[in-house]
């Protein structure tokens, strides 16, 4: 009777948690509801974790309590101290930990089954889940670690290639498949599963090494879906329904996000994985010419001149990129927007779906400085607004505003939807130098007749602009 009551309570609680996960995920689809969606999902996970402790199969709570305290301390520390610019790295690292956990749980369950049956193991379905959970979790772990190292600039973000790379990866994949079949058939034993783990770790790393920095957001999203699938498979292994549901939700949403991001870049996922897009060597503008064959002339401006132009504009579109986040310029750019709005200037922020290094990165960075979501325009709305804007102010963005994506078939950016900064009457670009973006190609926008460049640290230069605007008398 007590067991039936406990089982019913666990089942009901898992159902409530699953509903909270689904609604939380739904609310994450919009920046305005993302915070409450995250809170709903957190409540659901708290309920699931608490109720799981009622499971009769738990032998000792000591390791669980110690692990919870250590993990919570690490999570709170990094959550409060990591800068917004480093958020993609943290996501990659945490995602890798999820994959490693799934792989280790699958491996531990296999060892438990083997020890309990004198060297034998469970049924074919359970063994297949163990093999897949181990392999996919290990691939997610090692791939995420390489992504972390690239994003953290602990290794080059350029594509790393070597002879017969594809053939070697294919050979390793065949090895994983062969060893996995042996495990499922009960012929390989523990050594075969360890082999699956080792080869999966290898292929996860070698699959991400050839991918450049510009494609890391897509890669992280894909690896996140892998972690979800590995978690769901682990749920089958340990017979935990909420782990299956949560893993399936993460896997499905991660896959959908990966496809949406690939579509936003107008590149098939196969091209992202095998095309070595981002991080290549810089490519100069064709024949030293700007758009339309015009001489590639760069015109500079000053902070004072920019302040005058902004103060007397009717409408301004600010286009943020990763450079804004690196310079920590989000607070001063919000102050500048507020000051311009006091003068009657209509200010909007144009957000490209793959700006920064992870989905929604720019929205998160701007939200840190309390920029209203109502002022943030998605790609199509931004391009519509830009056609009547007096000034497009590009702060740290590069590839996402490169006009070559519209017409240059030789460019790796060709076909990628961009923010049409050159549609505005005037374009001002804040940048440290003329260096190319992650795609490694020169930006035609910098040489456009409408464009003026303001070189230097974005935050310092914007502070100069802000002070100049404030010093002007209201007209």
Secondary structure, DSSP 8 states (H G I E B T S, - for coil): -HHHHHHHHHHHHHHHHHHHHHHHHHHTTSTTTHHHHHHHHHHHHHHHHHHHTT-TT---SHHHHHHHHHHHHHHHHHHHHS-GGGHHHHHHHHHHHHHHHHHHHHHHHHHHHHHHTTT----HHHHHHHHHHHHHHHHHHHHHHHHHHHHTTSS--S----TTHHHHHHHHHHHHHHHHHHHHTT-SHHHHHHHHHHHHHHHHHHHHHTS-GGGHHHHHHHHHHHHHHHHHHHHHHHT-HHHHHHHHHHHHHHHHHHHHHHHHTT--HHHHHHS--TT---B--GGGB-GGG-B----B--HHHHHHHHHT-SEEEEEE-HHHHHTT-HHHHHHHHHHHHHTT-EEEEE--TT-TTSTTHHHHHHHHTT--GGGEE-HHHHHHHHTT-SEEEEES--GGG-THHHH-TTSTTTT-----GGGSSEEEEEESSS---TT-B--GGGGSTTEEEEES-HHHHHHHHHHHHHHS---
